[in-house]
Amino acid sequence: MKIKLAGLLLLCPLLSFAQAQTVQDPDAMMKKLQEMQTCMGAIDQTELKQLEQQSKQLQADISKLCNSGKADAAQNKALGFAKTVKNSKALKQLSNCTEVMAGIIPVDAYSKMIDSYSDEDLNVCSQIR
């Protein structure tokens, strides 16, 4: 679920683009959208499914740790998974797919989203309560 959310967050700029921009060349925009769609179609769905399953297991593990008063262990587990997600080939490819839209939508949403989190910013146990 969180993986799907990340994907949706990457596509949010398209919505703002559609509302805030005037299109100079609709055919060129459609071509770029088709290129992005083709690129996204090549993303390893098995890896995405694995990340989704790992995310579900992580939620259960973190809840258990938090409920047992092991906030530091929960935090470390969450940060470890965040690094796994950040290094995921499938999510990197998703980010690369958005580069097709350079000049039309912001293409660095993924890296800003991932890089904006630090150890101090997140308290995983307070997020699940």
Beta strands, then each sheet from edge to edge (+ up, - down):
end
